[in-house]
Amino acid sequence: MKPFLIATLLLASGGLAAAAPQVSGDGACGTLAVDNESFLTCEGGRAPAPVDDEAGAPDAGATGILPVTSRQAWKLKRDLGRRALLVDIRERAEVFYTGMPLGADANVPFLEPVAGFAVDNRTGEPEMTPNAGFLDRIDTLLESARLGRDDPVVLLCRSGERSRVAADMMRRSGYRQVFVVADGFEGPLAANADGTFTRRELGWKNAGLPWTARLEPGWLHAQRPSVPR
């Protein structure tokens, strides 16, 4: 989803302070620098630079909002195991239809569709509302793993947009190590020669990292039956 749309949703709900997502650029488009790589953060335009396959695991002792590539996130989770949470924050339909990173601890949607899956006529995207139980669910997962808000939490969405906004909210709520998978699970849209767009570059799946279409019930968020408009 586009940064300004997510910020608008959260501001309206009181879930985010007035600061917009930290994405450089104009309007909904911009770039995010990770390890001297430039990641596209809008739906279209030039394709981002490829993920550095030699990138090492990030410093698990660093604090704040910490952007990483999908490969770095995989290495971090591989090295730390249960000492870090890897949370897929996409909505359940995305997980059902596109799969989930192998090794993820849970799916906790940051945004949920409103009742009836209405489409915003202005943006052409589904109308979404913040998941009011997002932080509570993260805390429950941390407690179950005998971890706390000082321990590493890695957030992954489709292309990195939601994760950055969720990480900002978590930082404001006292979480000290929030890693954002900047290229997401599928990567941003890249332009094709015929004018269409596909998610063929960057992202967990395009990097060849392990993922599964076989979902375990315990991974999935218990979504509310409906969210009123």
ABEGO torsion letter per residue (X at the ends): XBAAAAAAAAAAAGABBABBBBBBEBEABEBBBBGGBBBBABBEEBBBBBBBAABBBBBAABBEBBBBBAAAAAAAAAAAEAABBBBBABBAAAAAAAEBBBGBABBBBABBBBBGGBBBAAAGBBBBBBBAAAAAAAAAAAAAAGBBAABBBBBBBAAGAAAAAAAAAAAAAGBABBBBBAAEAAEBBBBBAAGBBBBABEEAAAAGBBBBABBBAAABBBBBABBBX
